[in-house]
Amino acid sequence: MPLEIPFTVPKVPKVFQIADTSFVDDATSANIAYNDKYVIVYDFSKVDIDGAIAEFKELLKDLGATGLHTEVRSGQQNQLLVFIQPPRELLGNTVHHSRVMDWLYGITRQHPGGTKNTIAAGAFEAEDLLSTFHLVTWRKELGGAGISPEFGKWENVLSVFPLHNPRLNRDLLVHMSKRLFLSSTDLDWIRNLWGSKVAFYFAFIQSYFLSLAFPCVAGIFAWAFLPKYSLTFALIIGAWCTVFLEYWKIREVDLSIRWNVRGVSKLKSNRPQFQWEKEVIDAAGRVRHYFPRWKRIARQLYVVPFLIISTLFLSLVIGGIFALETFINDGYDGPYDYYLEYCPTIFLAILLPFINSYLEGIAARLTDYENHRTQDHYDMALTQKVFVLQSISNYLPIFLTGFVYVPFGDVIIPKLRASILTYIGQKPDPNFTFYVDPDRLRNEVITLTVTGQVSSAIEELALPYLKSNTKEWWRSYRNTHTFSGRKKNKWRRGDDPSEARFLGRVRKQAALPSYDVQEDISEMVLQFGYLALFSPVWPLIPIGFFINNWFELRADIIKICAEHQRPDPRRDDGIGPWVASLEALTWLGSLTTAAIVHLYGFEYTWGVGKWWSLPLTIFLSEHIFLGFRSGVRWALETIGSQHIRKERAEMYAERKRYLDEMEASAAKKGHLDVVERERRKSVRMTAADVFWTRQVEEGASLHAGVGLIKAIKGGEIMKKMI
């Protein structure tokens, strides 16, 4: 039977019955430090009482063996909250050990000093929390407790998360509300609070947002003065995409140096799900867990048929609904045609999220099967699969409109109409004619970009808010009516009055979903794709993105603070595999924009001449793009950035210092003192090789050489005189 916790009814003062928020600390918890607190949510609803007790004992045993302090409180229903805090000595020593490892692997250049027993204070809150996270989740042989949520023997551990710091969250929100743009100091603030992995996302969206100012101005100019599908505007956007992407690569390196995380992927530990075949010892004497590369490559080959089948399936679904929508809009004039024209769009909007979710679940299982060692490699493999699926779902309708419907609609639509009418038993009209609306492509782009931003905002902010508040209301209602029978009790039975509000806040956080920064980066990359691929269709696309991203940046901060658990302060040196996705979109944009301008930019006549010259246009556009990208990359890498130039200067200064020390040492060796000379004389006199013992005395070699010169020269002079 499920394990039930006995509760007693405390008399709670009225002050603790106030509804809790994530941004306000009450007087009883105002002095809580959040730099060393983690919470484990243990759910025992699926095990009997004996199994739950045994498993919970093992959980506390592993935590205690690591040296962690624990406190246990009741959670939601059949859940326990295990509060974790490392002792100051353990936390400080773990922080110091982490800094030493950074130096050892070349992430930082200066040794932190100290010994193996040194206790160091974290430079910021996320550094302490990261060390606490390692103590909880790392394998036991690495010094951690080995707690891996929802995996292996810890499948009943639902989550492991740090507590939100309400004071810092509030200060951050107030500060951001007064800022029009984010500075590097603001990004440092986010890094200090949530770690560099999350901070890199905000750095990316900030850089992307600022850079959109240029295409916004260019778009207004093109909309007012240039013709539709302007070649000039297409070239401007293509150049902007290339410059922005190459600039972001430099910016990534700059921030990774600033935050001391450059090359941090070298320090990534094994995923708990990684199944190694054997242990090997590398040249440095380190034990490595080995899984054959050829096996992983062989497993990755399963991705090829999966992506092909997924692409065909999504193309069939989207293409079929697109054809049905086109038939209803342009080829059907029967009853209820006004209402029927919205049905395909509504049906696709409902069906597509379920299809994407199912396919992304298969992609995740395939990535699990590939058995990647580190979380970074796993994320990269999964990101590549999800990116392909999301690209098809988002961009395929525009490709169908631009390269199928508009060019061939006058041929396809009559035949499609005749086939459907014949199938349902009606006789088609032989005199039916159809004229393609060339503005259909522009309307499609406007619809997808605008509705995409609106639906994304609703999905990210409104729905999670309603969902979390509905769940919270239902839990409160069920708890108050189940345990006490009174509607006014808003605290949990068994809570100490002095902890009631704090525990209420923790329970609320435990019920929130974890934050996945990859989803937010994915949204920005897809948005960038619309701009790179289809900007000549509607020059005002950048303006909508510019306005959206100003709100998006601030909304994401609110989302993390209020609607998600505090993210683990993981470290990363960039946005990872999404840079490759941006490069792919930029390259593909050089092809699609060239095709769009070629087909639409001059006149709406679809003759054979336009189609046979299209490959030549695409070929030239691609090679112009490749040459321009190489030039931009060389220029930006040559210029570098502030921190890159500073790092180069420091490396030169360090090498120069070593060179000066070597030269000073060499000069010193040229002037021997009396003691050193006598020591060397004694060594030569006792040497086994007699050859080196004949001219030991100082000046003996000089005297012998001068004598030889005089003897030889004197002999020559005597010969001449004779």
C-alpha positions in Angstrom: 0.0 0.0 0.0 1.2 3.6 -0.5 3.1 5.2 2.3 1.1 7.8 4.2 2.8 10.4 6.4 1.0 11.1 9.7 0.2 14.8 10.1 -0.7 16.9 13.1 -2.7 20.1 12.9 -0.7 23.1 14.1 -2.1 26.4 14.9 -0.8 28.6 12.3 -0.8 32.4 12.7 -2.8 34.3 10.1 0.3 35.9 8.7 1.4 32.6 7.3 -1.8 32.1 5.4 -1.0 34.8 2.9 -0.6 33.5 -0.7 3.0 32.9 -1.6 5.0 34.3 -4.5 8.4 33.6 -5.9 9.6 37.2 -5.4 8.9 38.0 -1.8 10.7 36.8 1.3 8.9 36.8 4.6 10.6 37.8 7.8 11.1 34.2 8.9 13.1 33.3 5.8 14.7 36.6 4.9 18.1 35.4 6.1 18.2 32.2 4.1 21.2 31.8 1.9 20.4 30.2 -1.5 23.9 29.6 -2.8 24.2 26.1 -1.2 20.6 24.7 -1.2 19.3 21.9 -3.3 16.0 20.0 -3.1 15.3 16.4 -4.0 11.6 15.5 -4.7 11.1 11.8 -3.8 7.8 10.3 -4.9 6.7 7.1 -3.2 3.2 6.8 -4.7 4.1 3.8 -6.9 5.8 1.6 -4.2 4.6 0.0 -1.1 5.6 1.1 2.4 8.5 -1.3 2.9 10.0 -0.5 -0.5 9.6 3.2 0.0 11.3 3.1 3.4 14.2 1.0 2.0 14.7 3.2 -1.0 14.5 6.4 1.1 17.0 5.0 3.6 19.4 4.3 0.7 18.9 7.8 -0.6 19.8 9.4 2.7 22.7 7.0 3.1 24.2 8.0 -0.2 23.8 11.7 0.5 25.2 11.3 4.0 28.2 9.3 2.7 29.1 12.3 0.5 29.1 14.5 3.6 25.8 16.4 2.8 23.5 17.7 5.4 19.8 16.8 4.9 16.4 18.0 6.2 13.2 16.2 5.2 9.7 17.8 4.9 6.5 16.7 3.4 5.7 17.5 -0.2 2.7 17.2 -2.4 0.6 14.1 -1.6 2.9 11.1 -1.6 6.1 13.1 -1.9 9.0 14.0 0.3 11.2 17.1 0.0 14.8 16.4 0.9 16.6 19.6 1.5 20.4 19.3 0.9 23.2 21.6 2.1 26.9 20.8 2.0 29.0 21.8 5.0 31.0 24.9 4.4 34.3 23.0 4.4 33.0 20.5 1.9 31.5 23.1 -0.4 34.6 25.3 -0.3 36.9 22.5 -1.0 34.8 21.3 -3.9 34.8 24.9 -5.3 38.6 24.9 -5.0 38.9 21.5 -6.6 36.8 22.7 -9.5 39.0 25.7 -10.1 42.1 23.5 -10.0 40.6 21.2 -12.7 39.8 24.3 -14.8 43.4 25.2 -14.7 44.6 21.7 -15.3 42.5 21.4 -18.5 43.5 24.8 -19.8 40.1 26.5 -19.2 41.8 29.1 -16.9 45.4 30.3 -17.2 46.2 31.0 -13.6 46.6 28.3 -10.9 44.2 29.1 -8.1 46.9 28.4 -5.5 46.4 26.5 -2.2 46.6 22.9 -1.4 44.2 19.9 -1.6 42.6 21.0 1.7 42.0 24.6 0.7 38.5 26.0 1.3 37.5 28.6 -1.3 34.4 30.8 -1.4 32.4 30.9 -4.6 32.9 34.1 -6.6 29.2 34.2 -7.3 26.1 32.3 -6.3 26.0 30.0 -9.4 29.6 28.8 -8.7 28.6 27.5 -5.2 25.4 26.0 -6.6 27.3 24.2 -9.4 29.6 22.6 -6.8 26.5 21.5 -4.8 24.9 20.1 -7.9 28.1 18.1 -8.6 28.1 16.8 -5.0 24.5 15.5 -5.5 24.6 14.2 -9.0 28.1 13.1 -9.9 29.1 9.5 -9.7 30.5 8.3 -6.4 34.0 7.7 -7.7 34.0 11.4 -8.6 33.0 12.4 -5.1 29.2 12.8 -5.7 26.2 11.0 -4.3 25.2 9.6 -7.8 21.6 10.8 -7.7 20.2 10.7 -11.2 16.5 11.7 -11.3 14.1 9.3 -13.0 16.8 6.8 -14.0 18.0 3.5 -12.7 17.4 2.9 -9.0 16.4 6.6 -8.6 13.4 6.4 -10.9 11.2 7.6 -8.1 13.3 10.8 -7.6 11.3 13.2 -9.7 13.6 16.1 -9.8 16.7 17.7 -8.2 16.6 21.5 -8.3 18.1 24.6 -6.6 15.8 27.0 -4.9 14.9 30.3 -6.4 16.5 33.3 -4.7 13.4 35.6 -4.4 15.5 38.7 -3.5 17.8 38.4 -6.5 14.9 37.5 -8.8 13.0 40.6 -7.7 16.1 42.8 -8.1 16.8 41.3 -11.5 13.3 41.9 -12.7 13.2 45.5 -11.4 16.6 46.2 -13.0 15.6 44.7 -16.4 12.4 46.7 -16.4 14.5 49.9 -16.5 16.9 48.8 -19.2 16.3 49.2 -22.9 19.3 47.1 -23.8 21.4 44.6 -21.9 25.0 45.3 -21.3 27.8 42.8 -20.6 27.4 43.6 -16.9 23.7 42.6 -17.1 24.7 39.4 -18.7 27.2 38.8 -15.9 24.4 39.2 -13.5 22.4 36.5 -15.3 25.5 34.2 -15.4 26.1 34.8 -11.7 22.5 33.7 -11.0 21.7 30.9 -13.4 25.1 29.9 -14.9 26.7 30.4 -18.3 24.6 28.0 -20.3 21.5 30.1 -19.7 23.4 33.4 -19.9 24.7 32.5 -23.4 21.0 32.3 -24.6 20.3 35.8 -23.3 23.6 37.0 -24.8 22.5 35.5 -28.2 19.0 37.0 -28.1 20.4 40.3 -27.1 23.0 40.3 -29.9 20.3 39.1 -32.4 17.9 41.8 -31.2 20.3 44.6 -31.6 21.5 43.4 -35.0 17.9 43.4 -36.3 17.9 47.2 -36.3 19.8 47.2 -39.6 17.4 44.9 -41.5 14.5 46.8 -40.0 15.7 50.1 -41.6 16.6 48.3 -44.8 13.1 46.7 -44.8 11.3 50.0 -44.4 13.4 51.4 -47.3 12.7 48.4 -49.5 9.0 48.5 -48.7 8.8 52.2 -49.6 11.1 52.6 -52.6 12.1 49.2 -54.0 10.0 46.8 -56.1 8.6 43.6 -54.8 11.0 40.7 -54.4 13.9 43.2 -54.7 17.3 41.8 -55.6 19.0 44.6 -53.7 17.1 43.8 -50.5 17.8 40.1 -50.9 21.6 40.9 -51.1 21.4 43.1 -48.1 19.7 40.5 -45.9 22.1 37.8 -47.1 25.1 39.9 -46.2 23.5 40.8 -42.8 22.9 37.1 -42.0 26.5 36.3 -42.8 28.0 39.2 -40.8 25.8 38.5 -37.8 26.6 34.8 -37.7 30.3 35.4 -37.9 30.1 38.2 -35.4 28.2 35.9 -33.0 31.0 33.3 -33.2 33.5 36.0 -32.1 31.1 37.1 -29.4 30.8 33.6 -28.1 34.6 33.3 -27.7 34.7 36.7 -26.1 32.1 35.8 -23.5 33.6 32.4 -22.9 36.9 34.1 -22.0 35.1 36.7 -19.9 33.3 34.0 -17.9 36.3 31.5 -17.8 34.4 28.7 -19.6 36.3 28.5 -22.9 36.8 24.8 -23.6 34.8 23.7 -20.6 33.4 20.8 -22.6 36.7 19.0 -21.8 35.5 18.7 -18.2 32.1 17.2 -18.9 31.4 14.0 -16.9 29.7 10.9 -18.2 25.9 10.9 -18.5 24.3 8.4 -16.0 22.7 6.7 -19.1 26.1 6.2 -20.8 26.9 2.5 -21.0 30.6 1.9 -21.4 32.1 -1.4 -22.4 35.5 -1.2 -20.8 37.9 1.0 -18.9 41.1 2.2 -20.4 44.0 4.3 -19.1 45.1 7.2 -21.3 48.6 8.6 -21.7 48.1 10.9 -18.7 47.1 8.0 -16.4 43.4 8.8 -16.3 40.8 6.1 -16.3 38.5 6.5 -19.3 35.2 4.7 -19.9 35.3 3.4 -23.5 32.5 2.7 -26.0 33.7 1.9 -29.5 33.2 4.8 -32.0 32.2 2.4 -34.8 29.3 1.1 -32.8 28.0 4.6 -32.2 28.4 5.5 -35.8 26.5 2.3 -36.8 23.7 3.2 -34.4 23.6 6.7 -35.8 22.8 5.3 -39.2 19.3 4.5 -38.0 18.7 8.3 -38.1 18.9 8.3 -41.9 15.7 6.2 -42.5 14.0 7.9 -39.6 14.5 11.4 -41.1 13.6 10.2 -44.5 10.3 8.7 -43.3 9.6 11.6 -41.1 10.2 14.1 -43.9 7.9 12.1 -46.3 5.2 11.8 -43.6 5.3 15.4 -42.7 5.4 16.4 -46.3 2.4 14.2 -47.0 0.4 15.5 -44.1 1.2 19.2 -44.6 1.0 18.9 -48.4 -2.4 17.1 -48.2 -3.9 19.7 -45.9 -2.4 22.4 -48.1 -4.0 20.9 -51.2 -7.3 20.6 -49.4 -7.2 24.2 -48.2 -6.3 25.3 -51.7 -9.2 23.4 -53.2 -11.7 24.8 -50.7 -10.4 28.4 -51.1 -10.0 28.4 -54.9 -11.9 25.5 -56.4 -15.0 25.0 -54.2 -18.1 27.2 -54.3 -20.6 24.9 -52.7 -22.5 25.2 -49.4 -20.7 26.2 -46.3 -17.6 27.2 -48.2 -17.1 30.2 -45.9 -16.8 27.9 -42.9 -15.0 25.0 -44.6 -12.1 27.2 -45.7 -10.9 27.4 -42.0 -11.2 23.7 -41.3 -7.9 22.6 -42.8 -5.9 25.2 -41.0 -7.6 24.4 -37.7 -7.1 20.7 -38.2 -3.4 21.2 -39.0 -2.9 23.5 -36.0 -4.4 20.7 -33.7 -2.7 17.8 -35.4 0.8 19.1 -36.0 1.8 19.5 -32.4 0.9 15.9 -31.6 2.8 14.7 -34.7 5.9 16.7 -33.8 5.8 15.6 -30.2 5.6 11.9 -31.3 8.4 12.3 -33.8 10.6 14.2 -31.3 10.0 11.4 -28.8 11.3 8.9 -31.4 14.2 11.2 -32.0 15.0 11.2 -28.3 14.8 7.4 -28.1 17.2 7.1 -31.1 19.6 9.5 -29.4 19.5 7.5 -26.2 20.3 4.4 -28.3 23.3 6.1 -29.8 24.8 6.1 -26.2 26.6 9.4 -26.1 29.1 9.9 -23.3 28.4 13.5 -22.3 25.3 15.6 -22.1 26.8 18.0 -24.6 27.2 15.3 -27.2 23.7 14.1 -26.5 22.2 17.5 -26.8 24.0 18.1 -30.1 22.7 14.9 -31.6 19.2 15.5 -30.4 19.2 19.1 -31.5 20.2 18.2 -35.1 17.3 15.8 -35.4 14.7 18.1 -33.8 16.0 21.0 -36.0 15.2 19.0 -39.2 11.7 18.1 -38.0 10.9 21.7 -36.9 12.3 23.1 -40.1 10.0 20.9 -42.1 6.9 21.8 -40.0 7.6 25.5 -40.1 9.0 26.1 -43.6 7.3 23.5 -45.8 4.0 25.4 -46.3 5.9 28.4 -47.7 8.0 26.2 -50.0 4.8 24.6 -51.3 3.2 28.0 -51.9 6.3 29.6 -53.5 7.5 26.7 -55.7 4.4 24.6 -56.4 1.2 26.5 -55.9 2.0 29.9 -57.6 4.1 28.5 -60.5 1.8 25.5 -61.3 -1.5 26.4 -59.6 -3.3 27.1 -62.9 -2.6 23.5 -63.9 -2.8 21.7 -60.6 -5.9 23.3 -59.1 -8.3 22.5 -62.0 -7.1 18.9 -62.1 -7.3 18.6 -58.3 -10.8 20.1 -58.4 -12.0 17.7 -61.1 -10.5 14.7 -59.2 -12.2 15.6 -55.9 -15.6 16.4 -57.5 -15.5 13.1 -59.4 -14.6 11.2 -56.2 -17.6 12.6 -54.3 -19.9 11.9 -57.2 -20.3 15.4 -58.8 -19.6 16.3 -62.4 -16.8 18.9 -62.8 -17.4 22.0 -64.9 -15.3 21.6 -68.1 -15.2 25.4 -68.5 -13.7 26.0 -65.1 -10.6 28.3 -65.2 -8.4 29.3 -62.4 -6.0 32.2 -62.0 -3.2 32.1 -59.5 -3.0 35.0 -57.0 0.8 35.9 -57.0 0.3 37.6 -53.6 -0.5 34.3 -52.0 3.2 33.7 -51.2 3.5 37.0 -49.4 0.2 36.4 -47.5 1.5 33.0 -46.5 4.7 34.4 -45.1 2.9 37.2 -43.2 0.4 34.7 -41.7 3.0 32.2 -40.5 5.5 34.8 -39.1 2.9 36.9 -37.3 0.7 34.0 -36.0 3.9 32.1 -35.1 5.1 34.9 -32.8 1.7 35.3 -31.2 1.1 31.6 -30.6 4.6 31.2 -29.2 4.0 34.0 -26.7 0.7 32.3 -25.6 2.3 28.9 -25.4 5.3 30.1 -23.4 3.6 32.5 -21.0 -0.2 32.2 -20.8 -0.6 28.5 -21.0 2.1 27.6 -18.4 0.7 30.3 -16.1 -2.8 29.0 -16.3 -1.7 25.4 -16.1 0.5 25.9 -13.0 -2.1 28.0 -11.2 -4.8 25.5 -12.0 -2.7 22.7 -10.6 -1.8 24.7 -7.5 -5.5 25.5 -6.9 -6.5 21.9 -7.2 -3.8 20.7 -4.9 -4.7 23.4 -2.3 -8.4 22.5 -2.6 -7.7 18.8 -2.3 -5.3 19.1 0.6 -7.5 21.5 2.6 -10.6 19.4 2.1 -9.0 16.1 2.5 -6.9 16.7 5.7 -8.8 19.3 7.7 -12.2 19.6 6.1 -11.9 23.4 6.4 -11.6 25.6 3.4 -9.5 28.3 5.1 -6.4 26.3 5.7 -3.8 27.1 3.1 -0.8 25.5 4.8 0.2 21.9 4.9 -0.5 19.9 8.0 2.7 19.1 10.0 4.5 22.3 9.0 6.1 24.3 11.7 4.5 27.7 11.7 7.8 29.5 11.2 8.5 27.4 8.1 5.0 27.4 6.6 5.4 30.1 4.0 8.9 29.0 3.0 7.8 25.4 2.5 4.8 26.6 0.6 7.1 28.3 -1.8 9.3 25.3 -2.1 6.3 23.0 -2.8 5.2 25.4 -5.5 8.6 25.3 -7.1 8.7 21.5 -6.9 5.5 21.3 -8.9 6.9 23.5 -11.7 8.5 22.1 -14.8 12.2 22.2 -15.3 13.6 24.9 -17.6 15.1 23.8 -20.9 17.1 26.5 -22.6 17.2 24.6 -25.8 13.6 25.3 -26.5 14.1 29.0 -26.3 17.2 28.9 -28.5 15.2 26.8 -31.0 12.6 29.4 -31.2 15.1 32.1 -32.0 16.9 29.9 -34.6 13.6 29.2 -36.4 12.8 32.9 -36.4 16.2 33.6 -37.9 15.3 31.0 -40.6 12.2 32.9 -41.7 14.4 36.0 -42.1 17.2 34.2 -43.9 15.0 32.2 -46.3 12.0 34.4 -47.1 12.8 38.0 -46.4 12.5 39.2 -50.0 8.9 38.1 -49.9 7.9 40.7 -47.3 10.6 43.3 -46.3 8.8 44.2 -43.1 9.5 40.8 -41.5 12.4 42.1 -39.4 10.3 44.8 -37.7 7.9 42.2 -36.2 10.8 40.1 -35.0 12.5 43.2 -33.5 9.5 44.1 -31.5 8.8 40.5 -30.5 12.4 39.9 -29.3 12.4 43.0 -27.0 9.4 41.5 -25.2 10.7 37.9 -25.5 13.9 38.7 -23.7 12.1 40.1 -20.7 9.3 37.5 -20.8 11.9 34.7 -20.7 13.4 36.1 -17.5 9.9 36.3 -16.0 9.2 32.7 -17.2 12.3 31.4 -15.5 11.6 33.2 -12.2 7.9 32.4 -12.0 6.9 29.5 -14.1 9.9 27.1 -14.0 12.2 25.6 -11.4 15.5 27.4 -11.1 17.8 25.9 -13.7 20.9 24.1 -12.7 23.8 26.5 -13.1 25.5 24.4 -15.8 28.5 25.8 -17.7 28.9 26.0 -21.4 31.0 28.0 -23.8 28.3 28.9 -26.3 24.9 27.9 -27.7 26.4 24.6 -28.8 25.1 22.9 -32.0 22.7 25.7 -32.8 25.5 27.6 -34.4 25.7 24.8 -37.0 21.9 25.2 -37.5 22.3 28.9 -38.1 25.1 28.2 -40.6 22.8 25.8 -42.5 20.0 28.3 -42.6 22.3 31.0 -43.8 23.6 28.8 -46.6 20.1 27.6 -47.5 19.0 31.3 -47.5 21.5 32.1 -50.2 19.7 29.5 -52.4 16.1 30.2 -51.6 16.3 34.0 -51.8 18.1 33.7 -55.2 15.3 31.4 -56.4 12.5 33.7 -55.1 14.0 36.8 -56.7 14.7 34.9 -59.9 11.1 33.6 -60.2 9.2 36.5 -58.8 11.4 39.5 -59.0 10.8 40.7 -62.6 7.6 39.5 -64.1 5.0 36.8 -63.4 5.5 34.7 -66.5 6.3 31.1 -65.9 8.0 30.0 -69.1 10.6 27.4 -69.8 13.3 30.0 -69.8 12.9 30.9 -66.2 13.2 27.3 -65.0 16.2 26.3 -67.0 18.2 29.3 -65.9 17.1 28.9 -62.2 19.9 26.3 -61.4 22.5 28.8 -62.8 21.2 31.6 -60.6 21.3 29.3 -57.5 24.8 28.2 -58.3 26.1 31.7 -58.7 24.3 32.9 -55.5 25.8 30.1 -53.5 29.4 30.7 -54.6 29.0 34.5 -54.1 27.8 33.7 -50.5 30.7 31.3 -49.9 33.3 33.9 -51.0 31.7 36.7 -49.0 31.5 34.5 -45.9 35.2 33.6 -46.1 36.1 37.3 -46.4 33.9 38.3 -43.4 35.2 35.5 -41.3 38.8 36.4 -42.1 38.2 40.0 -41.3 36.4 39.4 -38.0 38.9 36.8 -36.8 41.7 39.2 -37.6 40.1 42.0 -35.6 39.1 39.8 -32.8 37.4 41.3 -29.7 38.4 43.0 -26.5 38.8 39.8 -24.5 40.5 38.0 -27.4 43.0 40.7 -27.8 43.5 40.9 -24.1 44.1 37.1 -24.0 46.7 37.4 -26.8 48.5 40.2 -25.0 48.6 38.3 -21.7 49.9 35.2 -23.5 52.6 37.3 -25.2 53.5 38.9 -21.9 53.8 35.5 -20.2 56.0 34.1 -22.9 58.1 37.3 -22.8 58.5 36.9 -19.1 59.8 33.3 -19.5 62.2 34.4 -22.2 63.6 37.2 -20.1 64.1 34.8 -17.2 65.9 32.4 -19.5 68.2 35.2 -20.9 68.9 36.5 -17.4 69.8 33.0 -16.3 72.1 32.5 -19.2 73.8 35.9 -18.5 74.3 34.8 -14.9 75.9 31.6 -15.9 78.6 33.6 -17.9 79.9 35.2 -14.7 80.9 32.5 -12.2 81.9 33.2 -8.7 85.1 31.9 -6.9 83.2 29.0 -5.2 81.7 27.8 -8.4 85.0 28.0 -10.2 86.8 25.9 -7.5 83.9 23.4 -7.5 84.2 22.9 -11.2 88.1 22.7 -11.0 87.8 19.9 -8.4 85.3 17.9 -10.5 87.7 18.1 -13.6 90.8 17.1 -11.6 89.0 13.9 -10.4 87.5 13.0 -13.7 88.1 9.6 -15.2 89.0 11.1 -18.5 92.7 12.2 -18.1 92.4 14.3 -21.2 90.4 17.0 -19.4 92.8 17.2 -16.3 95.9 18.8 -17.9 94.7 22.4 -18.0 92.6 22.6 -14.9 94.2 25.7 -13.4 92.7 29.1 -14.3 94.5 30.6 -17.3 96.2 27.3 -18.2 94.4 27.0 -21.5 95.2 30.6 -22.4 98.9 30.0 -21.5 99.1 26.8 -23.6 97.5 28.5 -26.6 99.7 31.5 -26.5 102.8 29.3 -26.2 101.7 27.3 -29.2 101.1 30.4 -31.2 104.6 31.8 -30.4 106.3 28.5 -31.1 104.6 28.2 -34.5 105.0 31.8 -35.5 108.5 31.8 -34.2 109.4 28.8 -36.3 108.0 30.5 -39.4 110.0 33.6 -38.7 113.3 31.7 -38.3 112.7 29.9 -41.6 112.2 33.2 -43.4 115.5 34.5 -41.9 117.4 31.5 -43.1 
